[in-house]
Amino acid sequence: MRKIFTLCLLLLCLHANGSAQTLTREQMLEDYNQLYTTLTTNVPHFGVRRRATGMNIPRRLERLKQGIDTVSCDGGFYEILNRALALCNDMHISVDGSCRDSAALARTYNAYMKHNPFLPNKAKGVIYIDGKYYTPGYGNKQGEAIPYLSELTHINGIPIDKYVAKHNSWVCSATRWDFKHHKAWATELHDPRKVLGDDKFTWTVLIDGKAKEVDMTNLGYIYLRDYFDDDVFRVNYFERDNTLYIRIPEMRLSKADWIENEIAKHIGKPLKRVIIDVRGNGGGNDFTWRRTLEAIIDKPLHIPLRQAVKNLDVLSSQDYKGVRDIDVYGDKLKAFIDSDSETYLYPSERSLNYSGKIYIMVDQNIFSSTLGLLSACQRSESLVSIGTPSGYLGGIGGTPQTDILRHSRFAYRYPITLEITDADQRKPESYYKDEVDVVIWPTLEQKMVQLKYNKPQHAEEFLYNHDWVFRKILEIDK
């Protein structure tokens, strides 16, 4: 039986669980208005998202504000704040984990962990391949309930695409947009008992060609391997075909010297190709990938850059010029050229002086500054991206700004720049900066091999024999 499940009842439930009330309704409204004004005044992405996905974020924020009338505890208000950040569909609009105000940081973290019903660890993971959803293996003590790579078609009887687009849109991993298939997509699906207030939680999957409805309530992952090397930095030279392979799992600036030194060890060796693997790299500092490229190239690499903001006052530097007003799908922005807009990367003193193509391996799990590298690929003939689009709105941008709400002391961050280099109003995807030069998806057979391979997957044996992206590079760069 479906419950009558409203935001009001959910927030009252939080109160029943023991959350005290210290904030007055007026203070909550003032804090929420601060959040709303800051986001709608400073974030330049909402118009692009509305054009691409149909989602009107400012309107959703306005509607969510009405829930404050039903709040009778601080916990209920913190949940509204968490929901407000999540519905913005941008991982850069999130709680600020680096807040320098220790008291505000502690209060924010506590509010996030206790009063956010959509934490990633509460979601069920799925595998998205070229428009379709497949499952990891799921089971319990009684055994396997869903085999690996079973196609997922429905959540609680709702078609999967409809569920993701409408009901799963509170979570950041549902922010992806597939321009090829014209739909939202996700790598995590949230429990419909929390999202919709249903009594059940079922998935409909295809097993041996037949649809089967499975109760997901008490099912967990079935792990096929226990060895992972995804977070290992590597600089390896493969003598079999003179390939330099560089694995960067994180744009960690503290590793830049190590990467440069390891690359320099191969000066003078014959080089047929250079491959930089940033799959799974969630970002960090742009200087990591810039210094890596400078340790490889033989001549300056030009990466032109144009940006726009809603409010010039948010920029820390005043070193910009050519400011002009532009309209981006209804958002009034100010385009500008800053001191880094005509960006050149210069060969370092110990560069390999390599003049060939540099292949950048990307996947669905790159974000932030790594998307900046992907954007750079779009404007350089020397850099060739290969893999799958992430679905995120990316580009080269500034560091997200931070803010602390006056009364609740809730700390959050938000992006301030939109890259508009070569953007075309007729193509919203040109604002996303997520286009990959060579798109290649795995077959189900290739994906199964990867899921079962219990040895290093960023080492020579797997790369040459099983890695579909690496092997595609060898095919196109003979």
C-alpha positions in Angstrom: 0.0 0.0 0.0 1.3 3.4 -0.9 1.8 5.8 2.0 0.7 9.4 2.0 4.2 10.7 2.2 4.9 14.5 2.1 7.7 16.7 3.0 5.7 17.9 6.0 5.4 14.4 7.4 9.0 13.6 6.8 10.2 16.6 8.6 7.8 16.0 11.5 9.3 12.5 11.6 12.7 14.0 12.0 11.4 16.0 15.0 10.0 12.8 16.5 13.5 11.3 16.3 14.8 13.8 18.8 16.1 16.9 16.9 15.9 20.0 19.1 14.7 23.3 17.8 17.0 26.3 18.4 16.3 28.2 15.1 13.2 30.3 14.9 11.0 30.2 11.7 12.2 33.7 10.9 15.9 32.6 11.2 15.2 29.7 8.9 13.6 31.9 6.3 16.4 34.4 6.5 19.0 31.6 6.0 17.1 30.0 3.2 16.7 33.4 1.5 20.4 33.9 1.9 21.1 30.6 0.2 18.6 31.2 -2.6 19.9 34.7 -3.3 23.5 33.7 -3.3 22.9 30.8 -5.7 20.6 32.6 -8.1 22.7 35.7 -8.1 26.1 34.1 -8.6 25.8 30.6 -10.3 25.9 31.0 -14.1 24.9 27.4 -14.9 21.2 27.3 -14.3 20.2 28.6 -17.8 22.3 26.0 -19.5 20.8 23.2 -17.4 17.3 24.4 -18.1 18.0 24.5 -21.8 19.5 21.0 -21.9 17.4 19.2 -19.3 14.2 21.2 -18.9 14.9 21.6 -15.2 14.2 25.0 -13.8 16.3 25.1 -10.7 15.4 28.5 -9.3 11.7 27.5 -9.5 12.4 24.3 -7.6 14.3 26.2 -5.0 11.3 28.5 -4.5 8.9 25.6 -4.1 11.2 23.9 -1.6 11.1 27.0 0.6 7.5 26.3 1.4 8.5 23.3 3.4 9.9 25.6 6.2 6.3 26.2 7.2 6.1 22.6 8.4 9.4 22.4 10.2 9.3 22.0 13.9 13.0 21.2 14.5 16.5 22.1 13.4 16.9 18.7 11.7 14.0 19.3 9.4 15.5 22.6 8.3 18.9 21.0 7.7 17.2 18.4 5.5 15.6 21.2 3.5 19.1 22.7 3.1 20.5 19.4 1.9 17.7 19.0 -0.5 18.2 22.5 -1.9 21.9 21.8 -2.6 21.1 18.4 -4.2 18.4 19.7 -6.5 20.8 22.1 -8.1 22.3 19.1 -9.8 26.0 20.1 -9.5 28.5 18.5 -7.3 30.2 21.9 -6.9 27.0 23.0 -5.2 27.4 21.0 -2.0 28.4 21.2 1.6 31.8 22.9 2.1 34.1 20.3 3.5 37.1 22.7 3.5 35.4 25.5 5.5 38.0 27.3 7.6 35.4 28.1 10.3 35.9 25.0 12.5 32.6 25.5 14.4 30.6 26.0 11.2 32.4 23.0 9.6 31.5 20.7 12.5 27.9 21.9 12.5 27.6 21.4 8.7 29.1 17.9 8.8 26.8 16.9 11.6 23.8 18.3 9.7 24.8 16.6 6.5 25.4 13.2 8.0 22.3 13.1 10.3 19.8 14.9 8.1 20.6 14.0 4.5 18.4 11.0 3.5 20.2 10.8 0.1 23.8 10.1 1.1 25.7 8.1 -1.6 26.3 5.2 0.8 22.5 4.7 0.9 22.2 4.4 -2.9 22.2 1.3 -5.1 24.9 1.4 -7.8 24.1 0.7 -11.4 26.2 0.5 -14.6 25.2 2.8 -17.5 26.4 1.7 -21.0 25.3 3.7 -24.0 21.8 4.4 -23.0 20.9 1.3 -21.0 21.3 0.3 -17.4 22.9 -2.9 -16.1 23.3 -4.2 -12.6 26.2 -5.2 -10.4 25.6 -8.5 -8.8 23.2 -8.4 -5.9 22.4 -11.0 -3.2 22.1 -11.9 0.4 23.0 -14.8 2.7 20.7 -17.1 0.7 22.7 -16.4 -2.5 22.6 -14.5 -5.7 19.4 -12.6 -6.5 20.5 -10.6 -9.5 23.4 -11.7 -11.7 26.0 -9.2 -12.9 25.1 -7.2 -16.0 21.4 -8.0 -15.9 19.5 -5.2 -17.7 17.5 -3.0 -15.4 14.2 -1.8 -16.8 12.0 -0.5 -13.9 12.1 0.8 -10.3 8.9 0.0 -8.4 7.2 -0.5 -11.7 8.4 2.9 -13.0 10.4 2.8 -16.2 14.0 3.4 -15.3 14.5 6.5 -17.5 11.4 8.1 -16.0 12.5 7.3 -12.5 15.9 8.8 -13.0 14.7 11.9 -14.7 12.0 12.7 -12.2 12.2 10.8 -8.9 16.0 10.2 -8.6 16.9 13.8 -9.4 17.8 14.8 -5.8 21.2 13.1 -6.0 24.3 14.6 -7.7 25.0 11.4 -9.7 21.6 11.9 -11.4 22.9 15.2 -12.8 24.3 13.6 -15.9 22.9 14.4 -19.3 23.2 12.1 -22.3 23.0 14.3 -25.4 23.1 11.3 -27.7 20.0 9.7 -26.1 18.5 13.0 -24.9 17.9 12.0 -21.3 19.2 12.2 -17.8 21.1 9.3 -16.4 22.6 8.1 -13.2 25.1 5.7 -11.6 23.3 5.5 -8.3 19.6 4.9 -7.7 17.9 5.9 -4.4 15.4 3.9 -2.4 11.9 4.8 -3.6 10.7 4.3 0.0 12.6 7.5 0.8 12.0 9.3 -2.5 8.4 8.4 -3.0 7.3 7.0 0.4 6.5 3.6 -1.1 6.2 0.5 1.0 8.3 -1.6 -1.4 11.6 -1.3 -3.2 11.8 -3.5 -6.3 13.8 -3.6 -9.4 12.7 -5.3 -12.6 15.5 -6.9 -14.4 15.9 -9.1 -17.5 17.4 -12.5 -16.6 17.9 -15.0 -19.5 15.6 -12.8 -21.5 12.7 -12.8 -19.0 11.6 -10.0 -16.8 11.9 -10.6 -13.1 10.8 -8.3 -10.2 13.3 -8.4 -7.3 12.8 -7.1 -3.8 15.9 -5.0 -3.2 15.2 -4.2 0.5 17.9 -6.4 2.0 20.2 -7.1 -0.9 23.8 -6.0 -1.1 26.6 -6.1 -3.6 28.3 -9.3 -4.6 32.0 -8.6 -5.0 33.9 -10.4 -7.7 37.4 -9.2 -6.8 39.3 -7.8 -3.9 42.3 -6.2 -5.7 42.1 -2.6 -7.0 44.8 -0.3 -8.3 42.6 2.6 -9.4 44.3 5.0 -7.0 47.9 4.2 -8.0 49.9 6.8 -9.8 52.0 5.3 -12.6 54.5 6.4 -15.3 55.4 3.2 -17.3 57.3 2.8 -20.6 56.2 -0.2 -22.6 59.1 -1.3 -24.8 57.0 -3.6 -26.9 55.7 -0.6 -29.0 57.5 2.4 -27.4 54.4 3.7 -25.5 54.6 5.9 -22.5 51.6 5.3 -20.2 50.8 7.8 -17.4 48.2 7.1 -14.9 46.8 10.0 -12.9 44.0 8.9 -10.6 43.7 12.4 -8.9 44.7 15.9 -9.8 46.9 16.0 -6.7 49.3 18.9 -6.9 51.7 17.3 -4.4 52.3 14.5 -6.9 53.2 16.8 -9.8 56.9 16.8 -9.0 56.9 13.0 -8.8 55.1 12.8 -12.2 57.5 15.2 -13.8 60.5 13.3 -12.4 59.2 9.9 -13.6 58.5 11.3 -17.0 62.0 12.7 -17.3 63.5 9.2 -16.7 62.4 8.4 -20.3 64.1 11.3 -22.0 65.9 10.0 -25.2 63.8 6.9 -25.5 61.9 6.4 -28.8 58.3 7.3 -28.4 55.5 6.2 -30.7 52.7 7.5 -28.5 51.9 9.0 -25.1 48.8 8.0 -23.2 47.5 9.8 -20.1 44.9 7.8 -18.2 42.6 10.0 -16.0 39.7 7.7 -15.8 38.0 7.9 -12.4 39.8 11.1 -11.6 37.4 13.3 -9.6 39.6 16.5 -9.9 41.8 18.5 -7.8 44.3 21.1 -9.0 44.6 22.1 -12.7 48.3 22.6 -12.3 48.7 18.8 -12.0 47.6 18.1 -15.6 49.2 21.3 -16.9 52.6 20.4 -15.5 52.3 16.8 -16.8 51.7 18.2 -20.3 54.6 20.6 -20.0 56.9 17.7 -19.1 55.9 16.0 -22.5 55.4 18.6 -25.2 58.1 20.0 -27.6 56.5 23.4 -28.3 54.0 25.7 -26.6 50.5 24.4 -26.4 47.8 27.0 -26.9 44.5 26.5 -25.0 42.3 29.6 -25.5 39.8 30.2 -22.8 36.7 32.4 -22.5 34.6 32.6 -19.4 31.4 34.2 -18.1 30.0 35.0 -14.7 26.7 36.3 -13.3 28.4 38.7 -10.9 31.9 40.1 -11.5 32.2 40.9 -7.8 32.7 37.2 -7.0 36.0 37.2 -8.8 39.0 37.4 -6.5 41.2 39.0 -9.3 40.4 42.2 -11.0 42.8 41.3 -13.9 40.2 40.8 -16.6 39.2 42.8 -19.7 36.8 43.1 -22.5 33.7 42.6 -20.3 30.5 42.4 -22.3 26.9 41.4 -21.5 25.6 38.2 -23.0 22.5 36.1 -22.7 22.8 32.4 -22.1 19.4 30.8 -22.4 17.8 33.5 -20.3 20.6 34.0 -17.9 22.2 37.5 -18.0 25.9 36.9 -17.8 29.1 38.9 -18.2 31.7 37.5 -20.5 35.3 38.4 -19.9 38.9 37.7 -20.8 41.1 37.3 -17.7 44.9 37.1 -17.4 44.8 33.3 -18.1 42.4 33.4 -21.0 45.0 33.1 -23.7 46.7 30.1 -22.0 49.9 28.7 -23.2 51.7 25.7 -21.8 55.4 25.7 -22.4 57.8 22.8 -22.4 59.6 22.3 -19.1 63.4 22.3 -18.9 63.4 18.5 -18.8 60.6 18.0 -21.3 60.5 14.8 -23.5 60.1 17.2 -26.5 57.5 14.8 -27.8 55.7 16.1 -31.0 53.1 13.5 -31.5 49.5 13.0 -30.3 48.8 12.7 -26.6 45.8 10.5 -25.9 43.7 11.3 -22.8 41.7 8.3 -21.5 38.5 9.5 -19.9 35.3 7.9 -18.5 32.0 8.6 -16.8 33.8 9.2 -13.4 35.8 12.3 -14.2 34.9 15.7 -12.7 36.0 19.2 -11.8 39.6 20.0 -13.0 39.7 16.7 -14.9 36.8 18.0 -17.0 39.0 21.1 -17.5 41.6 18.8 -19.2 38.8 17.3 -21.3 37.8 20.8 -22.4 41.4 21.6 -23.3 41.3 18.5 -25.6 38.5 20.0 -27.6 40.7 23.0 -28.5 44.0 21.3 -29.2 44.9 19.1 -32.2 47.7 17.6 -30.1 45.4 16.3 -27.4 42.9 13.5 -28.3 40.3 12.4 -25.7 39.0 8.9 -25.9 36.5 7.0 -23.8 33.0 7.9 -22.7 31.4 11.3 -21.8 30.8 12.0 -18.1 27.5 13.7 -18.6 28.5 16.5 -16.2 28.5 20.2 -17.0 32.3 20.9 -17.0 34.9 23.1 -18.5 37.8 25.1 -17.1 36.5 27.3 -14.3 37.4 29.0 -11.1 37.6 27.5 -7.7 34.1 27.3 -6.1 33.2 30.1 -3.7 32.1 29.4 -0.1 29.4 30.8 2.1 28.1 30.3 5.6 24.4 30.8 6.5 24.0 33.4 9.2 21.9 31.6 11.8 22.3 27.9 11.2 26.1 28.3 10.4 25.6 25.8 7.5 28.6 26.0 5.1 28.3 25.3 1.4 30.1 26.1 -1.8 29.0 27.0 -5.4 30.6 27.5 -8.8 31.0 31.1 -10.2 32.3 30.7 -13.7 30.9 29.1 -16.9 33.3 28.4 -19.7 32.0 29.7 -23.0 34.9 29.0 -25.3 33.5 28.3 -28.8 30.0 27.9 -27.3 27.1 28.0 -29.7 23.6 28.9 -28.5 22.2 26.4 -31.1 24.1 23.6 -29.3 23.7 23.4 -25.5 26.2 20.6 -25.4 28.9 23.1 -26.5 28.4 24.7 -23.0 28.8 21.4 -21.2 32.4 20.9 -22.4 31.9 17.1 -22.2 32.4 16.1 -25.8 34.9 13.2 -26.3 36.9 13.0 -29.5 36.6 9.2 -29.8 33.7 7.7 -27.9 33.9 4.0 -27.1 31.7 2.0 -24.8 32.5 -1.5 -23.6 30.7 -4.6 -24.8 29.0 -6.6 -22.0 31.7 -9.3 -22.5 34.5 -6.7 -22.1 32.8 -5.2 -19.0 32.4 -8.7 -17.4 36.1 -9.4 -17.9 37.0 -6.2 -16.2 34.6 -6.9 -13.3 36.2 -10.3 -12.7 39.8 -9.4 -13.3 41.4 -9.6 -9.8 44.9 -8.2 -10.7 46.2 -4.7 -11.6 44.0 -3.1 -14.2 46.3 -0.2 -14.9 49.3 -2.4 -15.7 50.7 -3.7 -19.0 49.0 -7.1 -19.1 45.4 -5.9 -18.7 45.9 -2.7 -20.8 47.1 -4.6 -23.9 44.9 -7.7 -23.5 41.6 -6.4 -22.1 41.3 -2.6 -21.8 38.9 -1.6 -24.6 40.0 2.1 -24.5 43.7 1.4 -24.5 43.3 -1.2 -27.3 41.3 1.4 -29.3 44.2 3.8 -29.1 46.5 1.1 -30.5 44.1 0.5 -33.3 43.7 4.1 -34.4 47.4 5.0 -33.8 49.2 2.2 -35.7 
